[in-house]
Amino acid sequence: MSTARDQVGDNWLDVGMLRDIPRRGARQVVTPWMPIALIRTIDDRVFAIEDRCPHKKGPLSQGIVHGSAVTCPLHNWVIGLESGQVLGPDSGCVKTLAVRNVDGRLYLELPGSNEDAA
């Protein structure tokens, strides 16, 4: 019998369940590399981005989620969840990581994995 771990491989970190993140909400995952904001949209897509705004390092996991973007709670910079790019007149970006949803369990791709290099 195949497990969720078999479906994602060894280059992925189990970061919890989809149901643990409210729609249009987020939670922070502390990793050895950096704090990550796992953000869930209204349509249940989940994105993983570096949990600090490029402007004043605000915690994006505490921001307002709208569409496929998050607004920083400190100074209202808007970051696109798909690209990590700051939207609008401001500029900058945050690192994004791949997320897989396997039967409601979320996995974060480890930085430097073989798939990350592809």
Secondary structure by P-SEA (a helix, b strand, c coil): ccccccccccccccccccccccccbbbbbbccccbbbbcccccbbbbbccccccccccccccbbbcccbbbbcccccccccccccccccccbbbbbbbbbbcccbbbbbccccccccc
